[in-house]
Amino acid sequence: MWCPVVLLAILTVLTEQVLTHGPLLAVDRWTRDTVQGWVAADPWPWTNTLAERWTDFGVATCSGAVLTAVTLVVTVRLRSWRPLVAAVLAALALFGTVIPGKILIGRPGPEGAPVASGDWGWFPSGHTATASICLGTAALVLGTAWPRLRRLVYTGTAFLCTGVGFCLIWRNYHWLWDVVASGCLTGIVLWLLLRWPLSRGHRPRRDQPQR
């Protein structure tokens, strides 16, 4: 119970700091300068290419397609509407919070370009939220059908989504707190999905033994 409360508190504090240009934004600037220093000193050009490709997991057509495919497979396997409901709720939570938040807050990105009225800002990170909510929900749905794979799927998904956030910072597309805020939002959404509708996911029916 404490996990979503803590995540919501962190998200609230970060939102307040962004809106008021609070002192915590100094961490954003320090992180950007540090990471960009690493980028400038990086002797391997392929790392930028890898980071760019990794951020593509935050595109809705990519992670959304994964969620759709997993949901359809598990829905058929379990013969249950719960995976479909979970996917729909995840999509509603994603587009119903991140896009309005970006427009209302209107935070400029690391490059410093101003955000025009009504345009999307950088807080919270849409790519991070899209990858984490879509792929995270897909992992939870997959775990309801194949419980033995949960540890592997959850670990791999967490690594993949964390990489998306780091690569966004590496490519100077987002501030650190943009990414962290989306991570907090993802944690809340996935926690709610685990309580309902995935709390009582049906197991596939076993075949009747032959007589």
C-alpha positions in Angstrom: 0.0 0.0 0.0 2.9 2.4 0.8 4.5 2.0 -2.7 1.9 4.0 -4.7 1.7 6.6 -1.9 5.5 7.1 -2.0 5.5 7.3 -5.8 2.6 9.8 -5.8 4.4 11.9 -3.2 7.6 11.9 -5.3 5.6 12.8 -8.5 3.8 15.6 -6.7 7.1 17.1 -5.4 8.7 16.9 -8.8 5.7 18.5 -10.5 5.8 21.3 -7.9 9.5 21.9 -8.4 9.1 22.1 -12.1 6.2 24.5 -11.9 8.0 26.8 -9.4 11.5 26.3 -10.8 12.6 25.0 -7.4 16.0 24.1 -6.2 15.7 20.4 -7.1 16.1 21.4 -10.8 19.8 21.9 -10.1 20.0 18.1 -10.0 18.6 18.1 -13.6 21.2 20.5 -14.8 24.0 18.7 -13.0 22.9 15.4 -14.5 22.6 16.8 -18.0 26.1 18.4 -17.8 27.6 15.2 -16.4 26.0 12.8 -19.0 26.8 15.1 -21.9 30.4 15.2 -20.7 30.4 11.4 -21.0 28.8 11.7 -24.5 31.5 14.2 -25.6 34.3 11.9 -24.3 32.8 8.7 -25.7 35.2 7.2 -28.2 32.7 4.8 -29.7 30.2 6.4 -32.2 28.0 3.3 -32.2 26.8 4.1 -28.7 24.8 7.1 -29.9 23.2 5.0 -32.6 22.4 2.3 -30.0 20.9 4.9 -27.7 18.8 6.4 -30.5 17.4 3.0 -31.4 16.7 2.2 -27.8 14.6 5.3 -27.4 12.4 3.9 -30.2 10.8 1.6 -27.6 9.1 4.7 -26.3 7.2 5.2 -29.5 3.6 4.2 -29.3 3.6 2.2 -32.5 6.4 0.0 -31.1 5.5 -0.6 -27.5 1.8 -0.3 -28.2 2.1 -3.0 -30.8 3.8 -5.3 -28.3 1.0 -4.6 -25.7 -1.6 -5.3 -28.3 -0.1 -8.6 -29.5 0.5 -9.9 -25.9 -3.0 -8.9 -24.9 -4.6 -10.8 -27.8 -2.5 -13.9 -27.2 -3.2 -14.0 -23.5 -6.9 -13.2 -23.9 -7.3 -16.1 -26.2 -5.2 -18.4 -24.0 -7.0 -17.6 -20.8 -10.4 -17.1 -22.3 -10.8 -14.0 -20.1 -11.6 -10.4 -20.6 -9.2 -9.2 -17.9 -6.1 -8.8 -20.0 -8.0 -6.7 -22.5 -9.4 -4.5 -19.8 -6.0 -4.1 -18.3 -4.6 -3.0 -21.7 -7.4 -0.5 -22.3 -7.1 1.0 -18.8 -3.3 1.3 -19.2 -3.8 3.1 -22.5 -6.4 5.4 -20.9 -4.1 6.2 -18.0 -1.2 6.9 -20.4 -2.9 9.3 -22.7 -5.2 10.7 -20.1 -2.3 11.9 -17.8 0.9 12.4 -19.8 -0.4 14.4 -22.7 -2.5 16.8 -20.5 0.5 17.1 -18.1 2.8 18.0 -20.9 0.5 20.7 -22.2 -0.4 22.2 -18.8 3.1 22.2 -17.4 4.9 23.2 -20.6 8.4 22.6 -19.4 11.2 23.4 -21.9 13.6 20.6 -22.8 17.4 20.4 -22.2 18.0 22.2 -25.5 16.2 25.3 -24.0 13.6 25.8 -26.8 10.6 27.6 -25.4 7.2 25.8 -25.4 4.4 27.7 -27.2 1.0 27.9 -25.5 -0.9 24.6 -26.2 2.2 22.8 -27.3 3.6 19.7 -25.6 6.3 20.3 -23.0 8.9 17.8 -21.8 7.5 17.0 -18.3 6.7 14.1 -17.8 8.6 12.1 -20.4 6.2 10.7 -22.9 8.7 8.2 -24.4 9.5 6.9 -20.9 5.8 6.6 -19.9 4.8 5.0 -23.2 7.5 2.4 -23.0 7.1 1.7 -19.3 3.3 1.6 -19.1 2.8 -0.4 -22.4 5.6 -2.8 -21.9 5.0 -3.1 -18.1 1.4 -3.9 -18.7 2.4 -6.4 -21.3 4.7 -8.1 -18.8 2.0 -8.2 -16.2 -0.5 -9.7 -18.7 2.1 -12.2 -19.8 2.7 -13.2 -16.2 -0.9 -14.1 -15.7 -0.7 -16.7 -18.4 2.8 -18.0 -17.7 3.6 -17.5 -14.0 6.9 -19.3 -14.3 8.2 -16.7 -16.6 7.3 -13.8 -14.4 10.8 -13.2 -12.9 12.5 -13.3 -16.3 9.9 -11.2 -18.0 9.7 -8.6 -15.2 13.4 -8.3 -14.9 13.9 -8.0 -18.7 11.1 -5.4 -19.0 12.5 -3.3 -16.1 15.9 -3.3 -17.7 14.5 -2.4 -21.1 12.4 0.5 -19.8 15.2 1.8 -17.5 17.4 1.8 -20.6 14.8 3.9 -22.5 15.0 6.6 -19.8 18.8 6.6 -19.6 19.1 6.8 -23.4 16.7 9.8 -23.5 19.0 11.6 -21.1 22.1 10.4 -23.0 20.7 11.8 -26.2 19.8 15.1 -24.4 16.1 14.6 -25.2 14.9 14.8 -21.6 15.8 16.0 -18.1 16.4 13.5 -15.4 13.2 14.5 -13.5 11.1 14.1 -16.6 12.1 10.5 -16.7 11.7 9.9 -13.0 8.3 11.4 -13.0 7.2 9.0 -15.7 8.6 6.2 -13.8 6.6 7.2 -10.7 3.4 7.4 -12.8 4.2 4.0 -14.3 4.6 2.4 -10.9 1.2 3.8 -9.8 -0.6 2.5 -12.9 1.0 -1.0 -12.7 0.2 -1.2 -9.0 -3.5 -0.4 -9.7 -3.6 -2.9 -12.6 -2.3 -5.6 -10.2 -5.1 -4.9 -7.8 -7.7 -4.9 -10.6 -8.3 -6.3 -13.1 -5.2 -8.6 -13.0 -5.5 -9.6 -9.4 -7.6 -12.6 -10.2 -6.3 -13.5 -13.6 -7.7 -16.8 -14.8 -5.4 -19.7 -15.4 -5.7 -21.7 -18.6 -7.9 -24.7 -18.3 -6.2 -28.0 -18.2 -7.1 -30.6 -20.7 -9.3 -33.3 -19.3 -7.5 -36.6 -19.0 -8.4 -39.2 -21.5 -10.3 -42.2 -20.3 
